[in-house]
Amino acid sequence: MMRIYTLLLLLITLNYVSCYEDPVFKLKVFVVNQDFDVVEGAEVIISVQNEQGEIIEEATIFQSSTTDGNGLASFEFDNLGFFAIQVQKTYGPDQIICGNSSVSLEENITKEITILATESNCN
């Protein structure tokens, strides 16, 4: 009888351990201009920020991507965090549009955020 309990306990433990998956933290950033048209080719930079909204330069999490034809840049992180998002698109020597925002990610949930990029946001 003791062997049956031991075997049952072992099976339950193995089932529990094998079902665990590491959490993922996903972020989708959509970039639009002042006319709400998608912005293709914008550089999107993700960095960690503290409670005061200041970027932590020495943080190990720093990712960048370029928006696709749908104005989308996708990111995936291993850790929970509060992130600063900076967007910039250069059209020529005198025309740059920018945008920024902040986001906190949740475990196993894809957060989506839309950022408005305009010339006035570059200042």
Beta strands, then each sheet from edge to edge (+ up, - down):
strand 1: 25-32
strand 2: 43-48
strand 3: 62-66
strand 4: 72-77
strand 5: 82-92
strand 6: 95-104
strand 7: 110-116
sheet 1: 4+ 1- 7-
sheet 2: 3+ 2- 5+ 6-
end
